[in-house]
Amino acid sequence: MDDPSRSASTARSEPAPFGDADRIATVTLDPYTITSINPEAEHEWRVAIDELVEQNRFRPDKVGVEGPFALHLSIMGNYIMLDIRAADTFEPVAAHYLSLSPFSGLIRDYFRIRDAYFAAVRSNSTFQIEAVDMGRRGLHNDAADLLITRLNGKVAMDHETARRLFTLICAVQPYAARIDPRDATLPLVLFVCSMNAVRSPMAAALARRAFPAEIIARSAGVRSGMADGFVHQVMDELSIDMSVHTPHTLDELATLKFDLVVPMSEEAADAVAARRIASSSIERWDVPDPSREDGSRDQRLAAYRTVRNLLDQRVRDRLAALVSGSSQSV
C-alpha cells in the first residue's frame, strides 16, 4: 500500500537495482565540523550514523567504481559535503556539495516534531505519541524525496537510506562550525605528513583541543592512507575521538593559503614546496613515524604515545605564539 503522506507530485521511479556492494560501510565526520562536546548531542549523531550504516542502499553515479563506500561528511558555510571514498583504501571516489537552504524548513520541522515527540513520551499520552509519530514519518518522507531529487545524477540511494541520511544531517548541522576555511579570520594551520593517518591528524586534533575556537587546524598527506587503530587508542586515552578522521591529501585542500604550515618529514616538505602552498611561515618538524616501529603491541603503542606526547608539547608551545599574534617560531 502506498504511503498516503507521499503526494503523487513527489513520486519517482526507483533507481536501477542495487548490488550487494552498493552500500555505505562506514561514516566519518570532519573533526572541525563538530564543535559540541555535549554527550547528548554526540549520542544523537552516533545513533544516526549507526542506523545509516546498519542498513542502506547507496552508490555514486557515473564513476564506475564498485562499493562498498566510506562516506565522509563536512559542513562549510551553508553547504554539506558528501565525500565518497572506497571503504577499503579511502581513495576518493566522488565529492558533492549539497546546499542546506532547500532543507531549512524541513530541518526546523524535524526539531519541532522531535521536541513534541519527547513531550508526548513524558506525558505518556498514546494518542499524542501516535499523532506526532505520523507527522514525523511524513516529514521524513518529504525530506527523503527532496534529498533524492537534489542528488539526482550524482548519488543513487533508496528511500529508506535517504530518510536515514536526512536524520544524520539534522543531527550534525546544529553543532557545525559554519566557517569556510577560505573565509576564516582565525589563524589557519596545516599539518602535513606522508599519508595523513598518524602524525598530522594527531597534531591537528591536539591543536584543536589545546586552542578551542582560537585556531583552525587542518591536516593532509602527500598521498592517502588508511585510518590507524593505534592512533585511535592512544588519542582516546586523552579523550580525543579520532574515529571521525578520514585521511585526505594535499590535492583535496579547500584552500592553499595558511598562516602556518608544518611538514613533518622531508617528503612532506618537498610536497608542500611543489604545490606552492602560500603561508606566512613554513616550519619543518622532523617527527618520527611510529607506524614503522617493530616489536610487540605494547612496544608499538609506546612509540605512538611518545610521538603523541612530543606533538602535544610542541603544538602547545608553537601555537601559543601564533594565537597571541606573535610570529615567533620554536
Residue frames relative to the residue before (quaternion, step in Angstrom):
aa qw qx qy qz dx dy dz
M 1.0000 0.0000 0.0000 0.0000 0.00 0.00 0.00
D 0.4802 -0.6732 0.4823 0.2891 3.55 -0.96 0.90
D 0.4886 -0.6376 0.5121 0.3041 3.54 -1.17 0.70
P 0.3842 -0.7596 0.4670 0.2394 3.65 -0.50 1.10
S 0.6034 0.5755 -0.3667 0.4125 3.60 1.18 -0.38
R 0.6568 0.4560 -0.3219 0.5070 3.60 1.27 -0.12
S 0.3276 -0.7702 0.5184 0.1754 3.55 -0.59 1.14
A 0.6389 -0.5367 0.3828 0.3965 3.55 -1.24 0.42
S 0.6205 0.5773 -0.3434 0.4047 3.57 1.09 -0.68
T 0.7264 0.4047 -0.2487 0.4967 3.58 1.18 -0.47
A 0.4394 0.6943 -0.4682 0.3251 3.59 1.27 -0.03
R 0.0126 -0.8020 0.5964 -0.0309 3.55 -1.08 0.73
S 0.5256 -0.6004 0.4831 0.3603 3.52 -1.22 0.39
E 0.5145 -0.6400 0.4733 0.3189 3.55 -1.11 0.69
P 0.5492 -0.6012 0.4466 0.3707 3.62 -1.10 0.53
A 0.7029 -0.4100 0.3414 0.4704 3.56 -1.30 0.08
P 0.6564 -0.5363 0.3391 0.4081 3.59 -1.07 0.66
F 0.3824 -0.7170 0.5404 0.2184 3.54 -1.06 0.81
G 0.3561 -0.7076 0.5680 0.2234 3.54 -1.15 0.69
D 0.7082 -0.4596 0.3214 0.4288 3.55 -1.28 0.19
A 0.6997 0.4673 -0.2696 0.4684 3.59 1.10 -0.67
D 0.5602 0.5999 -0.3916 0.4159 3.61 1.25 -0.14
R 0.4919 0.6330 -0.4410 0.4035 3.54 0.32 1.26
I 0.4598 -0.6209 0.5558 0.3069 3.52 -1.39 0.30
A 0.2312 -0.7984 0.5447 0.1112 3.57 -0.71 1.09
T 0.8035 0.0060 0.0181 0.5950 3.56 1.14 -0.59
V 0.1681 -0.7656 0.6146 0.0886 3.56 -1.19 0.63
T 0.0123 -0.7778 0.6284 0.0055 3.56 -0.95 0.90
L 0.3052 -0.7446 0.5711 0.1623 3.54 -1.28 0.47
D 0.5559 -0.5840 0.4757 0.3518 3.54 -1.11 0.70
P 0.4698 -0.7011 0.4473 0.2960 3.63 -0.63 1.03
Y 0.6839 0.4734 -0.3095 0.4608 3.60 1.04 -0.64
T 0.5404 0.6204 -0.4021 0.4017 3.57 1.23 -0.36
I 0.7484 0.3817 -0.2119 0.4993 3.58 0.87 -0.95
T 0.0897 -0.8263 0.5559 0.0134 3.56 -0.52 1.20
S 0.6517 0.5220 -0.3231 0.4455 3.60 1.18 -0.41
I 0.1586 -0.7613 0.6184 0.1136 3.56 -1.06 0.76
N 0.3007 0.7525 -0.5155 0.2785 3.55 1.25 0.48
P 0.4668 -0.7074 0.4433 0.2919 3.64 -0.64 1.04
E 0.6450 0.5156 -0.3338 0.4546 3.60 1.00 -0.72
A 0.6407 0.5096 -0.3256 0.4730 3.58 1.01 -0.76
E 0.6522 0.5084 -0.3154 0.4655 3.58 0.93 -0.87
H 0.6329 0.5298 -0.3297 0.4583 3.59 0.98 -0.83
E 0.6458 0.5460 -0.3248 0.4234 3.57 0.95 -0.87
W 0.7447 0.3893 -0.2611 0.4750 3.59 0.75 -0.91
R 0.5920 0.5471 -0.3829 0.4513 3.60 1.12 -0.42
V 0.6307 0.5130 -0.3296 0.4800 3.59 1.02 -0.77
A 0.6464 0.5196 -0.3194 0.4586 3.58 0.97 -0.85
I 0.6371 0.5122 -0.3260 0.4748 3.60 1.02 -0.74
D 0.6636 0.5171 -0.3086 0.4438 3.57 0.87 -0.97
E 0.6771 0.4904 -0.2989 0.4600 3.57 0.93 -0.85
L 0.6359 0.5190 -0.3311 0.4654 3.59 1.06 -0.71
V 0.6956 0.4753 -0.2802 0.4602 3.58 0.86 -0.95
E 0.6115 0.6008 -0.3529 0.3749 3.57 1.00 -0.80
Q 0.8066 -0.0454 0.0614 0.5862 3.58 0.95 -0.82
N 0.3075 0.7421 -0.5498 0.2290 3.58 -0.57 1.12
R 0.1648 -0.7187 0.6618 0.1352 3.51 -1.40 0.33
F 0.1741 0.8028 -0.5150 0.2449 3.55 -0.35 1.30
R 0.2053 0.7556 -0.6128 0.1067 3.55 -1.06 0.78
P 0.4443 -0.6514 0.5310 0.3102 3.62 -1.08 0.61
D 0.4153 -0.7127 0.5115 0.2407 3.56 -1.06 0.76
K 0.8730 0.2072 -0.1112 0.4273 3.53 -1.36 0.41
V 0.5732 0.5876 -0.4056 0.4021 3.61 1.04 0.61
G 0.3211 -0.7916 0.4733 0.2149 3.59 1.19 -0.36
V 0.5317 0.6003 -0.4160 0.4288 3.57 1.14 0.62
E 0.3531 -0.7423 0.5314 0.2049 3.55 -0.88 0.95
G 0.4655 -0.6717 0.5091 0.2700 3.54 -1.20 0.66
P 0.5181 0.0296 -0.7830 -0.3429 1.41 -2.42 -0.55
F 0.4016 -0.7357 0.5153 0.1788 3.52 -1.34 0.39
A 0.3033 -0.6809 0.6285 0.2220 3.51 -1.35 0.43
L 0.1743 -0.7866 0.5868 0.0812 3.58 -0.88 0.95
H 0.0872 -0.7864 0.6114 0.0093 3.55 -0.75 1.12
L 0.1508 -0.8161 0.5564 0.0404 3.58 -0.64 1.15
S 0.0936 0.7603 -0.6415 0.0408 3.54 -1.08 0.76
I 0.2652 -0.7509 0.5841 0.1567 3.55 -1.23 0.48
M 0.0025 -0.7708 0.6364 -0.0294 3.54 -0.92 1.01
G 0.8192 -0.0271 -0.0145 0.5727 3.55 -0.59 1.10
N 0.7621 -0.3104 0.2587 0.5059 3.56 -0.75 -1.05
Y 0.5976 0.5481 -0.3589 0.4621 3.56 1.19 0.52
I 0.2101 -0.7204 0.6414 0.1600 3.51 -1.22 0.62
M 0.2320 -0.7859 0.5592 0.1261 3.58 -0.85 0.94
L 0.2077 -0.7409 0.6298 0.1062 3.53 -0.97 0.99
D 0.0681 -0.7985 0.5976 -0.0243 3.56 -0.30 1.30
I 0.0997 -0.8296 0.5494 0.0022 3.56 -0.26 1.31
R 0.0220 -0.8170 0.5735 -0.0557 3.55 -0.79 1.07
A 0.5767 -0.5360 0.4665 0.4032 3.55 -1.30 0.25
A 0.4807 -0.7158 0.4246 0.2762 3.58 -0.73 1.04
D 0.7126 0.4696 -0.2734 0.4436 3.60 1.04 -0.68
T 0.7973 0.2737 -0.1370 0.5202 3.61 1.07 -0.64
F 0.3251 -0.7537 0.4878 0.2971 3.59 1.27 -0.46
E 0.3353 0.7188 -0.5289 0.3019 3.59 1.14 0.51
P 0.5264 -0.6506 0.4376 0.3290 3.64 -0.90 0.85
V 0.1856 -0.7724 0.6014 0.0855 3.55 -1.07 0.86
A 0.7582 -0.2054 0.1784 0.5926 3.58 0.84 -1.01
A 0.0900 -0.7747 0.6230 0.0590 3.56 -1.24 0.49
H 0.0192 -0.8084 0.5869 -0.0400 3.55 -0.85 1.00
Y 0.2816 -0.7311 0.5981 0.1686 3.55 -1.04 0.88
L 0.1142 -0.7916 0.6000 0.0179 3.54 -0.92 1.00
S 0.3649 -0.7353 0.5267 0.2209 3.60 -0.59 1.12
L 0.3765 -0.7317 0.5271 0.2123 3.56 -0.99 0.86
S 0.4754 0.7141 -0.4281 0.2842 3.59 1.21 -0.36
P 0.6912 0.4688 -0.3207 0.4469 3.66 0.78 -0.83
F 0.6939 0.4734 -0.2656 0.4731 3.58 1.23 -0.42
S 0.4191 0.7590 -0.4460 0.2220 3.60 1.25 -0.23
G 0.6765 0.4840 -0.2996 0.4673 3.59 0.91 -0.87
L 0.6559 0.5068 -0.3083 0.4669 3.57 0.98 -0.82
I 0.6427 0.5124 -0.3267 0.4665 3.59 1.02 -0.77
R 0.6295 0.5130 -0.3359 0.4771 3.62 0.99 -0.77
D 0.6663 0.4965 -0.3028 0.4668 3.58 0.94 -0.89
Y 0.5852 0.5835 -0.3693 0.4250 3.58 1.10 -0.70
F 0.7194 0.4314 -0.2583 0.4791 3.58 0.84 -0.96
R 0.6046 0.5429 -0.3594 0.4588 3.58 1.09 -0.61
I 0.6903 0.4615 -0.2742 0.4851 3.58 0.91 -0.92
R 0.6152 0.5421 -0.3530 0.4506 3.58 1.02 -0.71
D 0.6685 0.4889 -0.3053 0.4699 3.59 0.90 -0.89
A 0.6372 0.5204 -0.3267 0.4653 3.59 1.05 -0.77
Y 0.6291 0.5349 -0.3293 0.4580 3.58 1.05 -0.76
F 0.6545 0.5048 -0.3130 0.4677 3.58 0.91 -0.90
A 0.6449 0.5135 -0.3193 0.4674 3.58 1.02 -0.81
A 0.6495 0.5118 -0.3200 0.4624 3.59 1.00 -0.79
V 0.6352 0.5207 -0.3270 0.4674 3.58 1.02 -0.76
R 0.6597 0.5069 -0.3133 0.4579 3.58 0.96 -0.84
S 0.6971 0.4550 -0.2714 0.4831 3.59 1.07 -0.70
N 0.3389 -0.7757 0.4693 0.2514 3.55 1.34 -0.16
S 0.3988 0.7070 -0.4795 0.3334 3.58 1.08 0.77
T 0.3524 -0.7603 0.5097 0.1950 3.58 -0.40 1.24
F 0.6398 0.5337 -0.3295 0.4441 3.58 0.97 -0.86
Q 0.6767 0.4866 -0.2971 0.4659 3.59 0.89 -0.93
I 0.6345 0.5348 -0.3333 0.4476 3.58 0.97 -0.84
E 0.6736 0.4916 -0.2962 0.4656 3.60 0.91 -0.92
A 0.6528 0.5141 -0.3196 0.4555 3.60 0.97 -0.82
V 0.6785 0.4774 -0.2936 0.4749 3.58 0.91 -0.92
D 0.6429 0.5343 -0.3250 0.4422 3.56 0.99 -0.83
M 0.6224 0.5283 -0.3369 0.4690 3.59 1.07 -0.70
G 0.6534 0.5030 -0.3058 0.4760 3.57 1.00 -0.83
R 0.6397 0.5314 -0.3197 0.4541 3.57 1.03 -0.78
R 0.6432 0.5101 -0.3286 0.4671 3.59 0.97 -0.78
G 0.6517 0.5163 -0.3166 0.4565 3.57 0.95 -0.84
L 0.6343 0.5318 -0.3214 0.4600 3.58 1.00 -0.86
H 0.6838 0.4849 -0.2930 0.4599 3.58 0.85 -0.95
N 0.6175 0.5361 -0.3491 0.4577 3.58 1.05 -0.67
D 0.6622 0.4973 -0.3031 0.4714 3.59 0.91 -0.92
A 0.6685 0.5008 -0.3018 0.4596 3.57 0.94 -0.90
A 0.6404 0.5232 -0.3269 0.4574 3.58 1.00 -0.80
D 0.6372 0.5218 -0.3252 0.4647 3.57 0.98 -0.83
L 0.6689 0.4927 -0.3043 0.4660 3.58 0.93 -0.88
L 0.6450 0.5262 -0.3233 0.4501 3.57 0.95 -0.84
I 0.6511 0.5037 -0.3128 0.4738 3.59 0.94 -0.86
T 0.6542 0.5156 -0.3095 0.4586 3.58 0.99 -0.84
R 0.6900 0.4900 -0.2900 0.4470 3.60 0.86 -0.94
L 0.7381 0.3799 -0.2190 0.5127 3.59 1.15 -0.58
N 0.3200 0.7737 -0.4900 0.2428 3.56 1.27 0.23
G 0.8016 0.2260 -0.2004 0.5159 3.57 -0.82 1.03
K 0.7004 0.4205 -0.2597 0.5150 3.57 1.29 -0.15
V 0.7878 -0.0155 0.0617 0.6127 3.54 0.90 -1.02
A 0.2023 -0.7546 0.6128 0.1189 3.54 -1.01 0.87
M 0.1328 0.7682 -0.6177 0.1030 3.56 -0.97 0.89
D 0.4715 -0.6445 0.4985 0.3374 3.55 -1.18 0.39
H 0.7224 -0.4792 0.2873 0.4074 3.53 -1.31 0.32
E 0.6586 0.5109 -0.3227 0.4485 3.60 0.94 -0.80
T 0.6271 0.5206 -0.3379 0.4707 3.58 1.04 -0.70
A 0.6415 0.5204 -0.3212 0.4630 3.58 0.99 -0.83
R 0.6193 0.5357 -0.3415 0.4614 3.59 1.03 -0.74
R 0.6965 0.4734 -0.2751 0.4638 3.56 0.88 -0.97
L 0.6357 0.5182 -0.3338 0.4647 3.59 1.05 -0.72
F 0.6198 0.5257 -0.3436 0.4705 3.60 1.03 -0.70
T 0.6255 0.5312 -0.3364 0.4619 3.60 0.98 -0.79
L 0.6589 0.5016 -0.3102 0.4669 3.59 0.96 -0.85
I 0.6271 0.5286 -0.3351 0.4637 3.59 0.97 -0.81
C 0.6590 0.5010 -0.3053 0.4706 3.58 0.95 -0.87
A 0.6650 0.5164 -0.3076 0.4434 3.58 0.98 -0.84
V 0.7157 0.4647 -0.2513 0.4568 3.58 1.04 -0.81
Q 0.6961 0.5685 -0.3102 0.3099 3.56 0.69 -1.10
P 0.6303 0.5306 -0.3928 0.4085 3.70 0.92 -0.50
Y 0.7357 0.3994 -0.2163 0.5025 3.59 1.18 -0.51
A 0.4745 0.7088 -0.4060 0.3281 3.54 1.27 0.32
A 0.3895 -0.6489 0.6000 0.2593 3.51 -1.20 0.69
R 0.2376 -0.8255 0.5004 0.1077 3.58 -0.48 1.17
I 0.4663 0.6930 -0.4401 0.3296 3.59 1.21 0.31
D 0.3049 -0.7035 0.6155 0.1826 3.54 -0.83 1.03
P 0.5203 -0.6586 0.4304 0.3321 3.64 -0.76 0.93
R 0.6259 0.5523 -0.3453 0.4289 3.58 1.09 -0.60
D 0.7404 0.3710 -0.2105 0.5194 3.58 1.23 -0.46
A 0.4255 0.7475 -0.4368 0.2635 3.56 1.28 0.03
T 0.2802 -0.7403 0.5857 0.1745 3.54 -1.17 0.66
L 0.5642 0.5764 -0.3883 0.4457 3.59 1.27 -0.25
P 0.6141 -0.5270 0.4114 0.4195 3.61 -1.16 0.42
L 0.2148 -0.7876 0.5721 0.0795 3.55 -0.91 1.00
V 0.0735 -0.8205 0.5656 -0.0371 3.55 -0.59 1.25
L 0.1051 -0.7868 0.6065 0.0453 3.55 -1.02 0.85
F 0.1393 -0.7584 0.6336 0.0629 3.55 -0.91 1.02
V 0.0835 -0.8166 0.5710 -0.0077 3.58 -0.84 1.01
C 0.0609 0.7601 -0.6464 0.0285 3.55 -1.01 0.88
S 0.7813 -0.3749 0.2105 0.4524 3.59 -1.23 -0.15
M 0.8503 0.0709 0.0176 0.5211 3.59 0.71 -1.06
N 0.4326 -0.7249 0.4500 0.2915 3.61 1.23 0.29
A 0.4956 0.6581 -0.4222 0.3782 3.55 1.05 0.81
V 0.8076 0.2357 -0.0983 0.5315 3.61 1.05 -0.70
R 0.8315 0.2966 -0.1728 0.4367 3.57 0.06 -1.29
S 0.7285 0.4460 -0.2746 0.4416 3.60 0.66 -1.02
P 0.6786 0.4542 -0.3374 0.4684 3.69 0.85 -0.67
M 0.5950 0.5439 -0.3689 0.4626 3.59 1.11 -0.57
A 0.6675 0.5029 -0.3068 0.4555 3.57 0.89 -0.93
A 0.6649 0.5025 -0.3125 0.4557 3.61 0.92 -0.87
A 0.6577 0.5020 -0.3110 0.4677 3.59 0.97 -0.82
L 0.6488 0.5028 -0.3149 0.4766 3.59 1.00 -0.78
A 0.6323 0.5277 -0.3291 0.4621 3.59 1.06 -0.72
R 0.6570 0.5015 -0.3145 0.4669 3.59 0.96 -0.83
R 0.6546 0.5020 -0.3198 0.4660 3.57 1.04 -0.71
A 0.7044 0.4817 -0.2708 0.4455 3.60 0.90 -0.91
F 0.8080 0.1647 -0.0593 0.5625 3.59 1.07 -0.74
P 0.0078 -0.8345 0.5507 -0.0144 3.61 0.60 1.09
A 0.8498 0.0891 -0.1174 0.5061 3.55 -0.99 0.99
E 0.6233 0.5351 -0.3525 0.4482 3.61 1.22 0.34
I 0.7815 0.1094 -0.0774 0.6094 3.58 1.21 -0.42
I 0.2809 -0.6712 0.6339 0.2623 3.52 -1.40 0.05
A 0.0866 -0.8153 0.5725 0.0016 3.56 -0.54 1.20
R 0.0516 -0.7882 0.6131 -0.0146 3.54 -0.81 1.10
S 0.1242 -0.7755 0.6109 0.1003 3.54 -1.28 0.30
A 0.0047 0.7859 -0.6176 0.0292 3.54 -1.22 0.58
G 0.3092 -0.7401 0.5677 0.1853 3.52 -1.34 0.31
V 0.6074 -0.5187 0.4419 0.4083 3.53 -1.29 0.28
R 0.7638 -0.0019 0.0094 0.6453 3.55 1.14 -0.74
S 0.5922 -0.6091 0.3990 0.3450 3.56 -1.20 0.44
G 0.1440 -0.7917 0.5900 0.0664 3.55 -1.01 0.87
M 0.5542 -0.5725 0.4808 0.3660 3.52 -1.32 -0.37
A 0.5899 -0.5472 0.4490 0.3886 3.57 -1.19 0.52
D 0.2807 -0.7812 0.5464 0.1112 3.57 -1.01 0.88
G 0.4184 -0.7460 0.4670 0.2244 3.57 -0.60 1.16
F 0.6201 0.5388 -0.3520 0.4487 3.60 1.07 -0.64
V 0.5967 0.5425 -0.3548 0.4732 3.58 1.11 -0.67
H 0.6335 0.5333 -0.3304 0.4528 3.58 0.91 -0.91
Q 0.7006 0.4944 -0.2866 0.4273 3.57 0.83 -0.98
V 0.7315 0.4249 -0.2730 0.4581 3.61 0.72 -0.98
M 0.6479 0.4901 -0.3357 0.4768 3.61 1.09 -0.51
D 0.5924 0.5593 -0.3608 0.4539 3.57 1.12 -0.60
E 0.5772 0.5849 -0.3692 0.4340 3.59 1.16 -0.52
L 0.7045 0.3808 -0.2414 0.5481 3.58 1.27 -0.40
S 0.4916 -0.6773 0.4014 0.3721 3.58 1.33 0.28
I 0.4682 0.6116 -0.4777 0.4226 3.55 1.06 0.85
D 0.2613 -0.7882 0.5444 0.1191 3.56 -0.59 1.18
M 0.1188 -0.8176 0.5621 0.0383 3.59 -0.47 1.20
S 0.4374 0.7054 -0.4645 0.3088 3.59 1.22 0.06
V 0.6255 0.5421 -0.3460 0.4418 3.61 1.20 -0.32
H 0.5876 0.6173 -0.3655 0.3742 3.60 1.23 -0.25
T 0.0663 -0.7468 0.6607 0.0369 3.53 -1.10 0.86
P 0.4737 -0.6874 0.4604 0.3019 3.63 -0.75 0.96
H 0.0758 -0.7780 0.6235 0.0124 3.55 -1.07 0.90
T 0.3650 -0.7145 0.5521 0.2268 3.55 -1.24 0.47
L 0.6784 -0.4769 0.3687 0.4199 3.55 -1.31 0.22
D 0.6240 0.5633 -0.3388 0.4225 3.57 1.08 -0.66
E 0.6907 0.4868 -0.2739 0.4593 3.60 1.21 -0.41
L 0.4224 0.7239 -0.4628 0.2887 3.60 1.23 0.04
A 0.4472 -0.6938 0.5005 0.2608 3.56 -1.04 0.83
T 0.7835 0.1202 -0.0758 0.6049 3.56 1.19 -0.46
L 0.2567 -0.7598 0.5755 0.1602 3.58 -1.19 0.54
K 0.6089 0.5137 -0.3598 0.4858 3.58 1.18 0.55
F 0.0502 0.8080 -0.5777 0.1043 3.57 -0.63 1.19
D 0.5136 -0.6172 0.4937 0.3340 3.54 -1.28 0.36
L 0.7869 0.0140 0.0128 0.6168 3.56 1.15 -0.67
V 0.0629 -0.7654 0.6399 0.0266 3.55 -0.96 0.95
V 0.1035 -0.8054 0.5836 0.0080 3.56 -0.83 1.07
P 0.1175 -0.7620 0.6344 0.0551 3.61 -0.32 1.23
M 0.2692 -0.8088 0.5107 0.1125 3.57 -0.93 0.90
S 0.7581 0.1869 -0.1652 0.6026 3.56 1.24 0.38
E 0.6618 -0.4828 0.3760 0.4331 3.57 -1.27 0.20
E 0.6338 0.5366 -0.3277 0.4505 3.59 1.00 -0.84
A 0.6659 0.4954 -0.3001 0.4702 3.57 0.96 -0.87
A 0.6417 0.5244 -0.3257 0.4552 3.59 0.98 -0.83
D 0.6486 0.5108 -0.3172 0.4667 3.60 0.97 -0.84
A 0.6659 0.5085 -0.3064 0.4518 3.59 0.96 -0.87
V 0.6265 0.5262 -0.3308 0.4703 3.59 1.03 -0.77
A 0.6693 0.4955 -0.3003 0.4650 3.59 0.94 -0.87
A 0.6562 0.5304 -0.3123 0.4365 3.56 1.00 -0.84
R 0.7204 0.4272 -0.2474 0.4871 3.59 1.06 -0.71
R 0.3571 -0.7755 0.4624 0.2394 3.57 1.30 0.07
I 0.1333 0.7987 -0.5649 0.1591 3.54 0.82 1.02
A 0.3425 -0.7529 0.5297 0.1878 3.57 -0.76 1.05
S 0.1649 0.7842 -0.5824 0.1364 3.55 -0.87 0.93
S 0.5272 -0.6130 0.4871 0.3303 3.54 -1.16 0.64
S 0.7990 0.0147 0.0187 0.6008 3.55 1.15 -0.63
I 0.0663 -0.7562 0.6500 0.0348 3.55 -1.01 0.93
E 0.0053 0.8196 -0.5682 0.0730 3.55 -0.51 1.21
R 0.2656 -0.7764 0.5526 0.1462 3.55 -0.63 1.09
W 0.1034 -0.7534 0.6480 0.0420 3.52 -0.93 1.01
D 0.2349 -0.7596 0.5877 0.1497 3.59 -0.66 1.02
V 0.0427 0.8101 -0.5741 0.1111 3.53 -0.15 1.37
P 0.4359 -0.7116 0.4740 0.2810 3.62 -0.66 0.99
D 0.4043 -0.6983 0.5398 0.2398 3.55 -1.14 0.69
P 0.2972 -0.8002 0.4887 0.1801 3.63 -0.28 1.17
S 0.5568 0.6136 -0.4031 0.3886 3.60 1.19 -0.34
R 0.6382 0.5203 -0.3283 0.4629 3.59 1.25 -0.27
E 0.4696 0.6893 -0.4305 0.3448 3.56 1.29 -0.05
D 0.2537 -0.7434 0.6010 0.1472 3.57 -0.95 0.92
G 0.5194 0.6503 -0.4626 0.3054 3.53 -1.28 0.16
S 0.7420 -0.3901 0.3034 0.4530 3.53 -1.32 -0.25
R 0.6937 -0.4477 0.3515 0.4413 3.53 -1.32 0.16
D 0.6604 0.5099 -0.3127 0.4540 3.59 0.91 -0.87
Q 0.6515 0.5080 -0.3195 0.4641 3.58 1.00 -0.79
R 0.6570 0.4996 -0.3134 0.4695 3.56 1.00 -0.78
L 0.6373 0.5112 -0.3304 0.4727 3.60 0.98 -0.78
A 0.6211 0.5401 -0.3431 0.4525 3.57 1.02 -0.74
A 0.6408 0.5175 -0.3267 0.4636 3.60 1.02 -0.76
Y 0.6395 0.5124 -0.3217 0.4744 3.59 1.02 -0.78
R 0.6547 0.5059 -0.3198 0.4617 3.60 0.95 -0.81
T 0.6215 0.5433 -0.3438 0.4476 3.57 1.01 -0.77
V 0.6735 0.4755 -0.2891 0.4865 3.58 0.93 -0.91
R 0.6188 0.5454 -0.3403 0.4514 3.59 0.98 -0.81
N 0.7021 0.4654 -0.2760 0.4629 3.59 0.81 -0.96
L 0.6133 0.5396 -0.3402 0.4657 3.57 1.09 -0.73
L 0.6818 0.4828 -0.2857 0.4695 3.56 0.91 -0.93
D 0.6229 0.5571 -0.3482 0.4247 3.57 0.95 -0.82
Q 0.6934 0.4662 -0.2818 0.4717 3.58 0.86 -0.93
R 0.6911 0.4819 -0.2976 0.4490 3.57 0.88 -0.89
V 0.6195 0.5377 -0.3370 0.4621 3.58 1.04 -0.74
R 0.6620 0.5056 -0.3095 0.4586 3.59 0.90 -0.91
D 0.6802 0.4977 -0.2992 0.4473 3.56 0.86 -0.94
R 0.7296 0.4446 -0.2592 0.4504 3.58 0.79 -0.98
L 0.7315 0.4466 -0.2654 0.4417 3.58 0.80 -0.93
A 0.5143 0.6125 -0.4304 0.4184 3.59 1.19 -0.30
A 0.6582 0.4946 -0.3018 0.4808 3.57 1.03 -0.80
L 0.6520 0.5182 -0.3206 0.4512 3.57 0.99 -0.80
V 0.6649 0.5057 -0.2976 0.4622 3.57 0.95 -0.91
S 0.6826 0.4901 -0.2860 0.4605 3.57 1.02 -0.77
G 0.5657 -0.6171 0.3764 0.3968 3.57 1.28 -0.19
S 0.5364 0.6083 -0.4119 0.4154 3.56 1.27 0.07
S 0.3690 -0.7243 0.5382 0.2224 3.58 -1.10 0.64
Q 0.3665 0.7684 -0.4658 0.2413 3.55 1.32 0.03
S 0.1894 -0.7557 0.6144 0.1245 3.56 -0.97 0.84
V 0.2181 -0.7760 0.5805 0.1152 3.54 -1.22 0.57
